[in-house]
Amino acid sequence: MSMSEEHIQDLWPDEGSLCWGCGKNNKHGLQLKSHWEDDETVAMWEPKEYHMAFPGVLNGGIIATLIDCHGTGTANAAAHKATGDASMHFMHVTSGISVKYLRPTPMDKPVTIRARVTEMNDDKIKVACELYSGDTKCATGEVHTVRVDTGRFLNT
Amino acid sequence: MSMSEEHIQDLWPDEGSLCWGCGKNNKHGLQLKSHWEDDETVAMWEPKEYHMAFPGVLNGGIIATLIDCHGTGTANAAAHKATGDASMHFMHVTSGISVKYLRPTPMDKPVTIRARVTEMNDDKIKVACELYSGDTKCATGEVHTVRVDTGRFLNT
């Protein structure tokens, strides 16, 4: 297995790292970090006690956020991988997301999110995600992303 | 127009009011509050400065959370309305959600979420939501909910 120690989100400019879901510079946020394992991306994330829906059960909006951010992170990284040109700076944002909640997700251990690119079509990339608690699949999601001009959202 | 001053989420038991998205007893959460206006439910919510995707742009996971919680709140309230029996205690949770992001949602003013029940079928209720910034529709969503035994998630 080829596993990268490098976090996808750590490659972004500072101004692009303020996202509440995955920005390392957002101290109030979830600070999701994703990495490649072969042609899959993986993120592990540990809930805080207040990220609940009900006592002991992880909130569905938090799950959607994790899937969204892991999905756009994956699309972004896949777009760069496809060019093989490290000087290119692409930015993918979410145009749509769907999540299916298969069972309650426990709060007492980290969740793992795994994703694969399922479609790459010019400026549109679709990503399929699965969220696990241990070995139990608790949610699945699809993230539709679209490439935007970096300058539309960032000054950098 | 018939508008209720009563917040849907304020009718829930304390233990059911811990949700990160809409629980009044979750001090770290978004504390969404919804009310009826005729056959529509409406919630207004004001972002904090760290709920961003990019500077000035509201996070998509936050938007999904608002739509999710407003959707289940609406389903829950509609189920109670349909019985006309105030002693019944129903609980609807999300089995699936889809959100379309139509344009960036600004951070500098509150957002308004409006919803209607589109399908009521035994224990399943679907809710269609729209999220506005001022008069501008920025996102739409569909929330699929399913009724569960209250005792599955709460001790009350």
Contacts between the chains, C-beta under 8 A, distances in Angstrom:
chain1	res1	chain2	res2	distance
A	15	B	54	7.7
A	15	B	55	6.8
A	16	B	54	7.0
A	18	B	52	5.8
A	18	B	54	6.8
A	18	B	55	6.5
A	19	B	52	6.8
A	19	B	53	5.3
A	19	B	54	7.1
A	19	B	59	6.4
A	20	B	50	6.1
A	20	B	51	5.4
A	20	B	52	6.0
A	20	B	53	7.2
A	20	B	59	4.2
A	20	B	61	6.8
A	20	B	62	6.4
A	21	B	53	7.9
A	21	B	59	6.2
A	21	B	60	7.9
A	21	B	61	4.8
A	26	B	50	5.8
A	26	B	52	7.4
A	27	B	50	7.6
A	28	B	48	7.7
A	28	B	50	4.0
A	29	B	50	6.6
A	30	B	61	7.9
A	48	B	28	7.7
A	50	B	20	6.1
A	50	B	26	5.8
A	50	B	27	7.7
A	50	B	28	4.1
A	50	B	29	6.6
A	51	B	20	5.4
A	52	B	18	5.8
A	52	B	19	6.8
A	52	B	20	6.0
A	52	B	26	7.4
A	53	B	19	5.3
A	53	B	20	7.2
A	53	B	21	7.9
A	53	B	93	7.5
A	53	B	153	7.9
A	54	B	15	7.7
A	54	B	16	7.0
A	54	B	18	6.8
A	54	B	19	7.2
A	54	B	153	4.1
A	54	B	154	6.4
A	55	B	15	6.8
A	55	B	18	6.5
A	55	B	153	7.7
A	55	B	154	7.8
A	57	B	153	6.5
A	59	B	19	6.4
A	59	B	20	4.2
A	59	B	21	6.2
A	59	B	65	7.3
A	60	B	21	7.8
A	60	B	65	7.7
A	60	B	68	5.2
A	60	B	93	7.8
A	60	B	94	5.0
A	60	B	97	7.1
A	61	B	20	6.8
A	61	B	21	4.8
A	61	B	30	7.9
A	61	B	61	6.7
A	61	B	62	7.6
A	61	B	64	5.8
A	61	B	65	2.6
A	61	B	66	7.6
A	61	B	68	5.0
A	61	B	69	6.7
A	62	B	20	6.4
A	62	B	61	7.6
A	62	B	65	7.4
A	64	B	61	5.8
A	64	B	64	4.0
A	64	B	65	6.7
A	64	B	68	6.8
A	64	B	97	6.5
A	64	B	99	7.7
A	65	B	59	7.4
A	65	B	60	7.7
A	65	B	61	2.6
A	65	B	62	7.3
A	65	B	64	6.7
A	65	B	65	6.9
A	66	B	61	7.7
A	68	B	60	5.2
A	68	B	61	5.0
A	68	B	64	6.7
A	69	B	61	6.7
A	93	B	53	7.5
A	93	B	60	7.9
A	93	B	101	7.6
A	94	B	60	5.0
A	94	B	101	5.7
A	95	B	100	7.0
A	95	B	101	5.8
A	96	B	98	6.9
A	96	B	99	6.5
A	96	B	100	4.7
A	96	B	101	6.6
A	97	B	60	7.1
A	97	B	64	6.5
A	97	B	98	7.0
A	97	B	99	5.3
A	98	B	96	6.9
A	98	B	97	7.0
A	98	B	98	4.0
A	98	B	99	7.7
A	99	B	64	7.7
A	99	B	96	6.5
A	99	B	97	5.3
A	99	B	98	7.7
A	100	B	95	7.0
A	100	B	96	4.7
A	101	B	93	7.6
A	101	B	94	5.7
A	101	B	95	5.8
A	101	B	96	6.6
A	104	B	153	7.6
A	153	B	53	7.9
A	153	B	54	4.1
A	153	B	55	7.8
A	153	B	57	6.5
A	153	B	104	7.6
A	154	B	54	6.5
A	154	B	55	7.8
